[in-house]
Amino acid sequence: MRTALYYNNNDIRIIERPVPEIKEGEILMKVEASGICGSDVVEWYRRDKIPLVLGHEVTGTIVKAGNKVNNYKAGDRICAAHHVPCNICKYCLNGHQTVCDTLRSTNFDPGGFSEYLRLPEINVKNGVYLLPGNVTFEEGTFIEPLACCVRAQRLAGILPAQTVLVIGSGLAGLLHINLLKASGVTVIVATDINEYRLNAAKRFGADFCLNASENIPEAVKDINEGSLADVVIISAGAFGAIEQGLKSIRRGGTVLFFSAAEEGAKLPLSINEIFWRTEVKLISSYAGSILDHRNALELIRTGRINVKDMITNKLPLERITEGFMLTAKAQNSLKVIIKPNE
């Protein structure tokens, strides 16, 4: 089978390797669609692990199910989670499945940017979801990234009558915006440096779109009758974006750190100015739990979240480097999906 071996964003090599052999309790999946995630193009995060096969936003068709796989069969259309929790450790039992040690050690064999992959037994038990007939393979690749947003907004405790500022209108920011709109949030403000993405933010539910070159805190005050944002979702990794977000939160508000930051980035915090007497909360969120994945699938199935119109590029495996460069440059594309078997 053909597999894309990643060295850096501009050096991804198509190689031949054997189709994985499955064991008892495992599944062999033909990969129908695999989305390129923003985290895939963060080179500093990958450089100590290369070469490797990426691709974790996957959907496909079951080719073969091993013995003792009772809930799935050959021919089933599925979405699969690459990281899955144990559900029995102290983290899982306290609602923090996404920081479970097991979750951080599990993965596909070899990865979604391949024609086929093997799902280990624990992934089959805790991370496989049947795709409804009205959800395409391409739409199904959004289940994992949307699950991350579902979890993040739940942890942030966002309420409908709040003003939420989303810093960064890349794909993750757009999913946040669309989810906020579906949840009935009163005022959604989006920022970005790219007008193409700001226009997309407007299409997917933002009430106000601000160029990041503006004075964002003052602009939020103008929109919000003199008040800063109730919740700030930082969905961009640039230092300036993080600083804008910290300056845009009201007293008693919540700042949610969602995206990876630039390498070595540190918070520009003054304890007295940011925290003392303000009751501002800083929280983070990583990945999604099984429940978050199921909720994300239902949001897509029912059409409450419009992921179809976020897809801008569908490319065969041979053009994966082009797809990575489109994602990394973040100009006139939103979601790039690789079709390994086309």
N, C-alpha and C positions, 0 to 999 in steps of 0.2 A: 504494500500500500504506500501511497504518497503521504509524507508528513512534512510540515514546515518547521525547520530548526532555526530558532531565534538566536542571533548573536548581538544585534542592535537594531534600531528601527530601520536602518538602511541596509542591513545585511541579514536577510532571512533566506535560508537555503532549502530548496525542495529536495528531499532525500527519499530513498526507498527503504522501507523496513518491513519486517514480517507483520502480518495481521496478528494482534495479540491472541493468545490462547486463554480461554476462560476455564475457571475451576468451578467447583460446587458453590452454588449461591451467587454466582456472578453473571453478568450480562455482557454480550458483545453488541455494540451499537454502531450502526452506520450513521455517520454525522451528516445531517442534512443542512444545517446552518449553524454558524458559530460567530458570535458578535465580537468585534474588537472593543475592548473596554479601555477607558481612559487610563487605568492603572497598567495596562499592558505596555503602554508607550513611555512609562516612567523609567528611563534607562538606568538611573542610579540604583533603583530598587532591584534591578535584575542582574546587574553586572557581575556579582559574586556567584551567580548560579548558572551562568551561560556555559555552553549552549543548552537550551531547553526548549521544550514544546509547550507553547502557551495555548490559550483558548479555554475559557471556563463558562462562557454564556452559550450553552449548546442545546440543540434539539436534534432528534434523529429517530431512526427506526430500529427496533430490536431485530437483530439478525439471528441471534441464538441466546437462549436462556439456559443456564446451568441447572443441574439437579437441585431440588429444594427451592427453586424460585417459583413460588405459587401464585403470585399476584400479577405477573407479567408473562407475556408470551411473544414468540416471533411474530413480527408484523405490527406490533403495538407502536404507536407514535408517542414519544416521550420527551420530557425535559429532564435533565439530570443536574443535580448540584455537585460541584467538585469538592467542596469542603462540607463535611457533615459532623454533627456533634455525637457524643456518646450517650447523652441524655441521663446519665447516672452520677456524674461528678458534682462537686460542690458548686461549680460555675453553672452547669445546666440546671441543677435543682433550685438555684436562686435566680433563674431567668436570664442568665448570661451565657446562653449556648454558643454565642459567636466568639467567646474567648476561651472556649473549651480546648484543652490540650489536644484532644483527639481531632477536633475540627481543624486545627492548624497542621496536623500531620497527614490528613487524608487528601486524596487527589485522584484524578483520572490517570489511565495508562493508555497512551502517553499524554494526550491533551486534545483540546477541541479543534486545533488546526491540523487535523489528520482526517483521512478518509474513514477510519474506524477507530474506536477506542473501547477499552475494557473498563467496566464499572465494577470495582471491588465489592465484596459482599456487604460491607457496612454502608456503602453508597446506595446499593440496591435497597437495603432495609430502611435507610433514613433520608434518602435524597432523590427518589425517582417519582415523577409526577406524570400521569397520563394526560396527553394533550386532547382537549375537546375538539370535536370535528370542525368547529368554527374558528379555531385558532391555528393560523398557519405556522409552519416551522420558523419562519422569520420573526413573526410576532412572539413566538415562544422564547426566543433568545432574550427577550426583555424581562422574563420572569425573575432571573437572578438580580439584575440591577434594580428593578422596581422593588423587589423584596428588601434590598438594602435601604431604599428610601422609606418604605413602609415602617421598618423597624426604627429608623432614625427619627421620623416624625412622631412615632408613638413614645419614644424615650424623651423627646423634647416636650411632650404634653401640650401640643399645639391645639388651640381652641378656635372655633369658627369666628368668634368676634374679635380676633386679633389682627394686627398688622404684621405680616411676615416679609422680611427682606431676604432675597436669595442672591447671594454674591456669586456670580458666575453662571452663565446660561449655556454651558456646554450640555452634553447629553444628560449628565446627572442632574444638573440644574433644571433642565426642562422636565425631567421626570418628577422632580420635587414640585415644580410649578403646577404641572398637570394634576398631581396628587392633591396638592393644596386646594386647587379649584374644585376637584371632585369632592373634597371634604367640606366644602362650604366656607372656606376662609374668607373673611370680609375684604381685606386689602392685601394684594400680593404685589410686591415691588421687586423687579429684577434688574440686575446690572450685568454689564459685560463691556469689553473694549471693542467688540466686533458687532457691526450693525446687522450683519446677516443673522447672528444669533439673537440679537435683541428683537429683530422682527419675528424670529421663531418663538421667542418667549411670549410675545404678544399673542401669537396664534394659539399657543398652548395654555393660555389662561392668565398671564400677568396683566394686572390692571395698569401698572405704570412700568415703563422701561427706561432706565437711566444709563447713559454712557459712563463707564467707570472713571473717565477723566473729570467728571463733575465732582463737586463737593457733596458726596453721598449723604453724610449725616444731615446737612442743611436741607438737601433735597427731600429727604425723608420727612423732616420736620414740616416742610411746606406742604407735603402731601397729607400728613397725618395731624393736621391742626396743632402744630407746635410740639408734637411728641415724637420721640424716636421709636424704633421698632420694638414690638413685644418679643419677637423671636428673630434671630438672624441665623440663616443657614449658610455657612461658608463652604461653597462648592467650587472653589478655585484654590490653587496652591501658591499663587504669587504672594510675596510678602506684603505688597501694597493692598491686595484684596483682604488679607487677614486683618491688617491695620484698619481698613475701612469698616470691616465688620465689627470690630471691637469698639469703634467710635460711634457706631450707629445703634447701640442697644440702650434701651431705657432702663431706669432703675427697676429692679425686680424682674428684669427680662432674662432670656436664655439665649446663649450663643452656642450653636451646634457646629462642631467641627466635623465635616463629612469627608472632605477630599484629602489626599496626601498633599503635603506641602513641599516646597522646594527643599532640596537636600540641605540639611543643617539649619533649617529655619527654626527660630526661637520666638516665643511670644514676647511682644514689646509691651510688657505690663508694668504699671505702677500700682502696687498694692493699694495705696491710699486713693488714687484717682479712679481705679477700675472697681475695686471691691469694697473698701471700707465705707460703710453706710449706704451701699447701693443694692446689696442682695442680688447682684448679678450672678447667674449660674453659667459656668462653662462646662459643656458636656461633649462627649464624642460618641460616635457610633461606628461599628464595623460589621460588615456582612449582614446576613439575614438568617433567622431561624427557620425551622420547618414550617411553623405557623405563618411566618412572614412570606415564605414562598407560596404557600397555599392561598393566602390573601391576595398576593400579587397576581397569581393565575386567575383568580376569580374577578379581579378588577379588569384584567385584559379580556377575559371571556365575555363579560357583560358589556364591554365597550365603554366603561366608565373612564378608563385611561386609554388615550388614543396613541398607541405606539406605532401603528402602521405608518402614519404620516411623518414619523421621526426617521424613517429609513431613507437614506439618500443614496447609498451605494451598495450594490450586490456584486461581489467579485469572485471569480474562481480562485482556487488555491495558488495557481501560478502568478496571480497578481497581488499576492498578500503584502508584498513590500509596498506597493502603491497604496494599499489600504492603510497600512501603518503610518505612512507619511501623511496621508489625508487626515488621519486622526491626530497625529502629533502636531501638525501645523494648525489645526483647528480654525480653518478659514470658512470655506463655503460647503461644508459637509456637517452632518449631524451623526447619524449612526451608519457605520460601515459593517456589512455582514459578509463573511466569507462562506462560500458554498463549496466545500471540499470535494464533492463528487460530481461537479459540473465542469 
